[in-house]
Amino acid sequence: MKQLLAAILYMALAAGANAADLEAAASLRDGDMKKLNFAPDPAPVSDAAFLLEDGTTEGRLSDYRGKWVLLNFWATWCAPCRKEMPMLAELQTEFGGETFEVVTLATGRNSPQGIARFFDEIGVDNLPQFRDPQSAVAREMAVLGLPVTVIVDPEGREVARLLGDADWASDSAKAILRSLIGAEG
């Protein structure tokens, strides 16, 4: 019985700490990041399959459990996506590793050749060229326009969402991510 009570208390404290961490991160919003909406009750993200760069292997967001993910839904025809992708690459360079990763997911009809050309033209070489050709992940996550960027916590829950493009290389964006992932700097 004592172990059960201890487990319940631990989970309650962890949930409270997570809410406090999200509140602290939300307080750092400035500029474009004011559009970043934190979820009052983080919910699990889609576990629908998407295609990895080889075009045949499937990936899932659950593959990233244990790390923070900045998930960006985009398309090759999307001008705002072209503008913000180099900033997302900068985040991957600065924060990417064991605790954080930028995952880019081309949604809808985007050919592998078109995606490769898009990345070459904008000089991005450190982000994944994943595809959601049937928009299964986007549909399950209620993505209605592009770009949409979602912050996913290590438990696989959506904690924040930004509709439209944003300056992801801004001091505010980096401060929010540092706060969430516990990075120094």
N, C-alpha and C positions, 0 to 999 in steps of 0.2 A: 504494500500500500504506500509506504514511504517513497519507494522508487517511482511509482506512478505519479504521486504528487510532485516529486522533484522534476520529473519529465514535463509535466504540465506547466510548472512554474518556469522552467528553462525555456520552453517554447513561447510562453507569454512574454518573457523578458526579451527573447530574440526578436519577436514580432514588434515589440515596442522599440527596440533599438533600430530595427530596419526602418520603421516609420520616422524615427528621429533623423536617421541618415538621409532619407528622402527629403524630409523637411529642410535639413541643412543644405542639401544640394539645390533644392528649389529656390532657396533664398539667394543663391548666387546668379540667378538669371538676370541678364542685362542685354541690351541691344536685340539682335535677332533671337537670342535665347529666351526672350520673354514669350515667344510663341511655343516654347516647350512646355507641354501640359503634363504634369505629374499625375499619375493615377491614384485616386484616393484608396482604392482597393485593388492592388496589382493582381491581374488574372493570368493564367497560363497562356502562352502563345501557341500558335498552330504547330502541329507536328506533321503536317502534310509534307510529302516528299518534294524536293526540287532537284534539278540536275546540276552536278558538279561540272567542272571545266571540260572533262573528257566527253561530256554529252550523253553518257550511258549510266554512270554511277550516280546513285541517288544519295542525297544528303538530307538531313532534317535539323531543325533548330535544336532539338534535344541532343544533338551531337556536341553542342557547345555548353552543356550543363557544367557548372563549376566555374564559369568565367562570365564576366560582364560582356555583353555584345551590343554594339551599335549597329542595328540592322537597317540598311537603306534600300528601299524599293525604288527602282528607277527604270528608265527605258532609253534606248539609243536616240529616239526622236525627241527627247525631252530637253529643251534648252536650259532650264534651271538645273537639271541633273548634270549637264556638262559643266556648268558654272561651279557647282559645289563638290563634284567628285575629287578634284585635287586637294580640297580641304579635308575630305574624309581620308585621303591617302596620307596627309600630314598627321592626322590623328593616329593612324595605324603605325606610322613610323615612330611617333613619340610615345605612344602608350601600348602598342601591340605586344603581346607576349602571353605569359601563363595566366594572367588574370583579366585580360581584355582583348577583344578582337573586333575589327570592323568587318561586317559581312555585307557585301553588296549583292542584291538579288534583282536581276533584270526581269521585269514582270511583263507577261504578254508575249507578243510576237517580236522577238529579238533574235536574229540569227547569230550563231557563234562567230561568224566572220564579221558581222556588223559590230558585235560587242568588242572583238579584238581590235578592229579599226578605231572604234570610239576611244578605247583605252590608249592606243598608240597615238592618236591625234592630240590627246590632252596630256600625254606624258605620264600616265599612271601605270606603274608596274608592280605595285605591292598589294593590290586588292583582288579578291577572288572574282572570277567571271562566271558566277553562278546564274542559272536561269530557272524561272518559274513560268514555263511556256503556256500552261493552262491557267495561270493565275490562281492556282489552288491555295497557296500560302497567303497571297494577297487577299483573296476572297474571304478566307477564314479569319483574317485579321482586319477585315473591314477597311481595306485600303481602296479608296474611291478615286484618288487622283495621284499624280506624281509630281515631285518626289514626296515620299513619306519616310521619316526616320523614326525608328522605335528603339528605345533603350530597354534591353532585356537583362534582368538580374541573373545571378548564378543559379537560381532555382528554376529558371525558365519562365519567369513572369514578366509581362510588360509593365514597366514602372513609369515610363514617360513616352510621349509621342509628339513629334513636330510635323505639322503639315506644311508643305512647300519647302523651298530652299532656304538655307541659312548659312551664316558664316561659322562653319564648324571649326575654323582655325582661330576663332576669337579667344581672347583671354577668358571671357565668361564661359564659353563652351568647355575650354580646357579645365577651368576651375571646377565646373560641375562634375566632369569626369574624374578629376583627381579626388574630389570629395567622395564620389561613389565607390571608386575602385581602391581608394586608400593609397594613391600614388604620391610620391614626394615631388616637390618642385614648386 
